[in-house]
Amino acid sequence: MSLAAIHTPFLSEDFLLQNEYARALYHNYAKNLPIIDYHNHLSPNEINQNKKFENLSKIWLAGDHYKWRAMRTLGIKEHFITGTASDAEKFQKWGQTVPFTMRNPLYHWSHLELKRYFGIEELLNEASAKEIYETCNLRLQTDEFSTLGLLNQMNVETVCTTDDPTDDLAEHVSFVSKQTKLQLHPAFRPDKAYTVEQPEVYRAYLDRLTTSSGVSINSFDTLLESLSNRIDYFHLRGCRLSDHGLEQLYFFQENEFNIDTLFQHLLQGKILNPREVKFFKFKTLAALCKLYHKKGWVQQFHLGALRNTNSRSLKILGPDTGFDSIGDFDQAKSLAGFLNELDSTDQLSKTVLYNLNPRDNEVLATMIGNFNDGSSKGKIQFGSGWWYMDQKDGMEKQLNTLSNMGLVSCFIGMLTDSRSFLSFPRHEYFRRILCNLFGNDVAKGELPWDEEWLGKLITDICYANAKNYFDFSPSNFKS
């Protein structure tokens, strides 16, 4: 018998499901659940305007630094990645790259996305790229492939975009009047309010924040007043969660510096030393988190990215173009201090912690247990595998660590963290991996085969826990 006759077909209906228990859990419970994507970087304008993309390169390659890194590694010139090559030429180069991404999640994601959205089962490679490109381009012009059509195809119930405090949220307000079944919510991302390493850049941001808040910012107190104003504004427009991207959380037990003096130094254009910067971030974040608690928001912290490591590429291409990596920052002690600072006055909101370095899995999985207080199910969450960790091995490690040191049954599940409208099969990818872990435990006799109960746990992790954790009731929105 030939190997071709006995091998498991690629991307079959039982993809990643290694036994009958895993298959039953996925097909009977996880497969058809709606998606709550509570953290991504989709454009609210493109959702509200129900945009149709001109071609597959525009929707699939533009802005995707995962693909860009792979193409650069293969030796493809920047001209065909972010440069002036035509969209057709760029896609042809991506097709050339895909066969070389085997064992990278890009290989799975790319073919899963082509199959789920476009029904294309042919492998993408240099020879097939032109025909796939042309076929998909035709379909992208139909209503089913508008932004709302694509989200509907994947049964997306809720999308939370990522929005700066200065955003007017006009697209979110407009979208509510459309009365679609999709819920679109903003998420408050105030990173620029405490990124003070470059005073000139920071002062320019304060000018924008002054304009949007109507508060003249000339002191640390007025900075907080302006941010509080924007939190109120966001809350009335459906925002129920915040997000922050940091190397690490900071904590100072004593007032080592005078925060007002530091703020005046920034206004004067003086550069703060590294410890002063950390103190400023700590004080600002602690104040923000108390405001979130007052509103009943969920707060998210994405920790551990080492950004913009390639200065030459940063100068030419700008940030977020594929030159960031996993950082090795100490997390445990300052994270514990920061969370305790809020909890000591009972002002710690529901919190989701994400780590980029897998060495910190056990740190976060045990940290969350320190601050769960019985006030709500899974109040403090160890977030899903993020960025470099949102692949099969990273997801399995996160799920196994959470299982070993916490309650995976309380986990709020997957998110895309993506800028692409074609990325939602990542929820399917996660669900298959999750069901396979449980199914393998049953097959090994490590869990009983109680299908009804295990099905409930799978349903909770994939959908119900997030549904109950976040307050996304449409009645909470006011224009």
C-alpha positions in Angstrom: 0.0 0.0 0.0 1.4 3.4 -0.9 1.9 6.2 1.6 -0.5 8.3 -0.3 -3.3 5.8 0.4 -2.8 5.7 4.1 -1.8 9.3 5.1 -4.3 11.6 6.7 -5.6 14.2 4.1 -4.4 17.8 4.7 -7.1 20.1 6.1 -9.8 17.4 6.2 -12.9 17.9 8.3 -11.0 16.3 11.1 -7.9 18.5 10.8 -5.9 18.4 14.1 -8.5 16.1 15.7 -6.6 12.9 16.5 -9.3 10.6 17.9 -13.1 10.1 18.0 -13.4 11.9 21.3 -11.8 15.1 19.9 -13.9 14.8 16.8 -17.1 14.5 18.8 -16.2 17.5 21.0 -15.4 19.7 18.0 -18.1 18.8 15.6 -20.9 18.5 18.2 -20.0 21.5 20.4 -17.3 23.9 19.2 -17.7 24.1 15.5 -20.8 26.2 15.1 -20.5 28.5 18.1 -20.6 32.2 17.4 -17.3 34.2 17.7 -16.7 36.9 20.3 -13.5 38.6 19.1 -12.7 40.9 22.0 -9.3 42.1 20.9 -8.3 42.9 17.3 -7.0 45.8 15.2 -9.6 45.8 12.5 -10.6 49.2 11.1 -14.0 50.4 12.4 -14.3 52.6 9.2 -14.0 49.5 7.0 -16.6 47.7 9.1 -19.0 50.6 9.2 -18.6 51.4 5.4 -19.0 47.7 4.6 -15.9 48.0 2.5 -15.1 45.7 -0.5 -11.4 45.1 -1.1 -10.0 45.6 -4.6 -8.0 42.4 -4.6 -6.5 39.6 -2.5 -3.3 41.4 -1.8 -5.1 44.4 -0.4 -7.1 42.3 2.1 -4.6 39.6 2.8 -1.0 40.9 2.5 -1.2 44.6 3.3 -0.3 45.2 6.9 0.5 41.5 7.6 3.9 41.5 9.1 3.8 37.7 9.7 3.8 37.2 6.0 6.3 40.0 5.4 8.8 38.4 7.8 8.5 35.1 6.0 9.0 36.6 2.6 12.1 38.5 3.8 13.5 35.3 5.3 13.2 33.6 1.9 15.2 36.4 0.3 12.4 38.3 -1.4 13.2 41.9 -2.0 11.2 44.6 -0.1 10.0 45.9 -3.4 7.6 42.9 -3.5 6.6 43.2 0.1 5.9 46.8 1.2 7.4 48.4 -1.9 6.0 49.7 -5.2 5.5 46.3 -7.0 2.0 45.8 -8.2 -0.5 43.9 -6.1 -0.5 41.0 -8.5 3.3 40.8 -8.3 3.2 40.9 -4.5 0.7 38.1 -4.4 2.8 36.0 -6.9 5.8 36.4 -4.5 3.6 35.3 -1.6 2.5 32.3 -3.5 6.2 31.5 -4.2 6.8 31.8 -0.4 3.9 29.7 1.0 5.4 26.2 0.2 8.5 27.2 2.2 6.4 28.0 5.3 5.6 24.4 6.1 5.6 23.9 9.9 5.1 27.6 10.4 1.5 28.4 11.3 1.3 30.6 8.2 1.0 27.4 6.2 -2.0 26.2 8.1 -3.6 29.7 8.4 -3.2 30.5 4.7 -4.8 27.3 3.4 -7.5 27.4 6.1 -8.4 30.9 5.1 -8.5 30.1 1.4 -10.7 27.1 2.1 -13.2 28.6 4.6 -13.8 31.9 2.8 -13.3 31.1 -0.8 -13.8 27.3 -1.0 -10.3 26.9 -2.5 -8.7 23.5 -1.6 -5.8 23.8 -4.1 -2.5 24.3 -2.4 -1.1 27.8 -2.9 2.3 27.9 -4.6 4.1 29.7 -7.3 2.2 27.8 -10.1 -1.3 28.2 -8.6 -0.9 31.8 -7.3 -2.2 33.5 -10.5 -5.4 31.5 -10.8 -6.1 31.7 -7.1 -5.5 35.4 -7.1 -7.9 36.0 -10.0 -10.6 33.7 -8.6 -10.6 35.4 -5.2 -10.5 38.9 -6.7 -13.8 38.2 -8.5 -15.4 36.9 -5.3 -14.2 39.9 -3.3 -16.4 42.1 -5.4 -19.6 40.3 -4.3 -21.7 41.3 -1.2 -20.7 38.0 0.5 -17.1 39.3 0.6 -17.7 42.8 1.9 -16.3 43.3 5.4 -19.7 42.5 7.0 -20.2 39.6 4.6 -16.8 38.1 5.7 -17.6 38.5 9.4 -21.0 37.0 8.8 -19.5 34.0 7.0 -17.5 33.2 10.2 -20.5 33.7 12.5 -18.8 36.7 14.3 -21.1 38.0 16.9 -19.0 40.7 18.5 -15.9 42.7 17.4 -13.9 45.0 19.7 -11.6 47.3 17.8 -8.6 49.0 19.4 -9.0 52.8 19.7 -6.8 55.7 20.9 -8.4 58.0 23.5 -8.4 60.9 21.0 -10.6 58.9 18.5 -14.0 60.4 18.0 -15.6 56.9 17.6 -17.8 58.3 14.8 -17.7 55.0 13.0 -18.9 53.1 16.0 -21.8 55.6 16.6 -22.8 55.4 12.9 -22.7 51.6 12.9 -25.2 51.3 15.7 -27.9 52.9 13.6 -27.4 50.1 10.9 -29.0 47.6 13.3 -27.0 44.6 12.0 -26.6 41.5 14.1 -22.9 42.2 14.6 -22.0 44.1 17.7 -19.1 46.6 17.2 -17.5 48.0 20.3 -14.5 50.2 20.9 -11.7 49.4 23.2 -9.7 52.1 25.0 -5.9 51.9 24.2 -4.1 54.8 26.0 -0.5 53.8 25.4 0.4 57.2 23.9 -0.8 58.9 27.1 2.2 57.4 29.1 4.8 56.8 26.4 7.0 59.7 27.4 10.5 58.6 26.2 10.4 61.3 23.5 9.1 64.6 25.0 8.5 66.3 21.7 6.3 63.4 20.4 4.5 63.3 23.8 3.7 67.0 23.8 2.2 66.7 20.3 0.0 63.9 21.6 -1.1 66.0 24.6 -2.2 68.7 22.1 -4.5 66.2 20.4 -5.7 64.9 23.7 -6.5 68.5 24.8 -8.5 69.0 21.6 -10.5 65.8 22.0 -11.2 66.1 25.7 -11.7 69.9 26.0 -9.3 69.9 29.0 -6.3 72.1 28.9 -3.4 69.8 29.9 -0.8 71.6 31.9 -0.3 69.3 34.9 -0.5 65.6 35.8 -3.9 66.2 37.4 -5.3 67.7 34.2 -3.8 64.8 32.2 -5.9 62.5 34.4 -8.9 64.7 34.1 -8.6 64.6 30.3 -8.3 60.8 30.3 -11.3 60.5 32.6 -13.2 62.7 30.2 -12.4 60.4 27.4 -13.2 57.3 29.4 -16.7 58.7 30.0 -17.0 59.5 26.3 -16.0 55.9 25.3 -18.3 54.4 27.9 -21.3 56.2 26.5 -20.4 54.8 23.1 -20.2 51.2 24.0 -16.7 50.7 25.3 -16.4 48.1 28.1 -12.7 47.3 28.0 -9.3 48.8 27.8 -6.0 47.4 26.4 -2.3 48.3 27.0 0.9 47.2 25.3 3.9 47.3 27.6 7.2 45.6 28.1 6.2 45.0 31.7 4.0 46.5 34.4 5.8 48.7 36.9 5.4 49.2 40.6 6.9 51.6 43.1 6.1 51.2 46.8 7.1 54.7 47.6 6.8 58.0 45.8 10.3 58.0 44.6 9.8 61.0 42.4 7.4 63.9 42.3 5.0 63.1 39.5 4.1 66.8 39.0 7.7 67.7 38.6 8.2 64.9 36.0 5.2 66.2 34.1 6.5 69.7 34.0 9.9 68.4 32.8 8.1 66.7 29.9 6.3 69.9 29.0 9.7 71.7 29.0 11.1 69.1 26.6 13.4 67.4 29.1 14.2 63.7 28.7 13.4 61.6 31.7 15.8 58.9 32.8 14.6 55.3 32.5 13.6 55.0 36.1 11.6 58.2 36.0 9.9 56.9 32.8 8.8 53.8 34.7 7.5 55.8 37.6 5.5 58.0 35.3 4.0 54.9 33.6 3.2 53.3 37.0 1.4 56.4 38.3 -0.6 56.9 35.1 -1.6 53.3 34.7 -2.6 53.0 38.4 -4.8 56.0 38.0 -6.3 54.7 34.8 -7.1 51.3 36.2 -9.0 52.9 39.1 -11.1 54.8 36.6 -11.7 51.5 34.7 -12.9 49.9 37.9 -15.3 52.7 38.5 -16.9 52.0 35.1 -16.9 48.2 35.5 -14.5 47.7 32.5 -12.3 44.8 31.8 -8.6 45.8 31.5 -6.1 43.9 29.3 -2.3 44.0 29.5 -0.1 42.7 26.6 3.3 42.2 28.1 6.8 41.4 26.8 7.3 42.6 23.3 10.7 44.0 22.3 9.7 46.5 19.6 11.5 48.2 16.7 14.7 46.4 17.1 16.0 47.2 13.6 16.7 50.9 13.5 17.6 51.0 9.8 14.2 49.3 8.8 12.4 51.5 11.3 13.7 54.6 9.6 12.8 53.4 6.1 9.4 51.6 6.8 8.2 52.8 10.2 6.9 50.8 13.1 4.7 47.7 13.0 6.4 46.4 9.9 7.8 43.1 11.2 10.9 43.9 13.2 9.6 43.2 16.8 10.5 40.1 18.8 10.0 38.4 22.1 11.6 40.3 25.0 13.1 38.8 28.2 11.7 41.3 30.7 11.3 40.4 34.4 7.6 40.2 35.1 6.6 38.6 38.4 7.5 41.0 41.2 6.4 44.3 39.6 3.2 42.6 38.2 2.3 41.3 41.7 3.0 44.8 43.2 0.9 46.6 40.5 -2.1 44.2 40.9 -1.8 44.4 44.7 -1.7 48.2 44.6 -5.2 48.1 43.0 -6.6 45.2 45.0 -5.5 46.6 48.3 -8.3 49.2 48.0 -10.6 46.8 46.2 -10.2 48.7 42.9 -8.9 45.8 40.8 -11.1 45.3 37.7 -11.5 42.1 35.8 -8.1 41.7 34.2 -6.6 39.7 31.3 -2.9 39.2 31.2 -1.0 38.2 28.1 2.7 37.2 27.9 4.7 37.1 24.8 7.6 35.1 26.3 6.6 31.5 27.0 9.0 31.4 29.9 6.4 33.5 31.7 3.5 31.1 31.3 3.8 29.7 34.8 4.3 33.2 36.2 1.0 34.4 34.8 -0.9 31.2 35.4 -0.1 31.4 39.1 -0.3 35.2 39.4 -4.0 35.2 38.4 -4.9 32.9 41.3 -3.4 35.5 43.7 -6.1 38.0 42.9 -9.2 35.9 42.1 -11.5 36.8 45.0 -14.7 35.0 44.3 -16.5 38.1 43.1 -16.8 36.8 39.5 -15.9 33.6 37.6 -12.3 33.9 36.4 -12.0 37.5 37.4 -8.3 37.5 36.6 -7.5 35.7 33.3 -4.3 34.2 31.8 -4.9 35.4 28.2 -4.6 33.2 25.1 -1.4 32.7 23.2 -0.5 36.0 21.7 1.4 37.1 18.6 4.3 34.6 18.3 2.5 32.3 20.7 -0.8 32.0 18.8 0.3 28.9 17.0 -0.3 25.2 17.8 2.6 24.7 20.2 2.1 28.1 21.9 -1.7 27.5 22.4 -1.1 24.0 23.8 1.5 25.3 26.2 -0.8 28.1 27.4 -3.8 25.7 27.8 -1.7 23.1 29.6 -0.1 25.6 32.0 -3.5 27.1 32.8 -5.0 23.6 33.3 -2.1 22.6 35.6 -2.1 25.8 37.7 -5.6 27.2 37.4 -9.0 26.3 36.0 -9.0 26.1 32.2 -12.8 25.7 32.5 -13.0 29.4 33.4 -10.9 30.5 30.4 -12.4 33.2 28.1 -10.8 31.7 25.0 -9.4 32.9 21.7 -9.1 36.3 19.9 -7.5 37.2 16.6 -5.4 40.2 17.5 -5.4 40.8 13.8 -5.7 43.6 11.2 -7.1 41.2 8.6 -10.7 40.4 7.9 -9.6 37.0 6.7 -8.1 35.9 10.1 -11.2 34.6 11.8 -10.5 30.9 11.1 -7.9 31.3 13.9 -10.8 30.7 16.2 -11.5 27.4 14.5 -7.8 26.6 14.8 -7.9 27.3 18.5 -11.1 25.3 18.9 -9.7 22.2 17.2 -6.5 22.4 19.3 -8.6 22.7 22.5 -10.9 19.8 21.6 -7.9 17.6 20.7 -6.3 18.2 24.1 -9.4 17.1 25.9 -10.0 14.2 23.5 -6.4 12.9 24.0 -6.9 13.0 27.7 -10.0 10.9 27.4 -8.3 8.5 25.0 -5.5 8.0 27.5 -7.9 7.4 30.4 -6.9 10.7 32.1 -10.4 12.1 31.8 -13.8 10.3 31.8 -15.8 10.3 28.7 -18.8 12.3 29.9 -19.7 13.9 26.6 -22.4 16.2 28.0 -20.1 17.7 30.7 -17.0 17.9 28.5 -19.1 19.5 25.8 -20.3 22.1 28.2 -16.7 22.9 29.2 -15.7 23.2 25.5 -18.7 25.5 24.8 -17.8 27.7 27.8 -14.2 28.1 26.8 -15.0 28.8 23.2 -17.9 31.1 23.7 -20.0 31.3 26.9 -17.3 32.3 29.3 -16.4 35.4 27.2 -20.1 36.1 26.7 -20.6 36.3 30.4 -17.3 37.9 31.2 -17.8 41.0 29.1 -20.7 43.4 29.3 -21.6 43.8 25.7 -25.3 44.4 26.0 -26.6 46.6 23.2 -28.7 48.5 25.7 -25.5 49.9 27.2 -24.8 52.0 24.1 -25.7 55.7 23.8 -25.0 57.8 20.8 
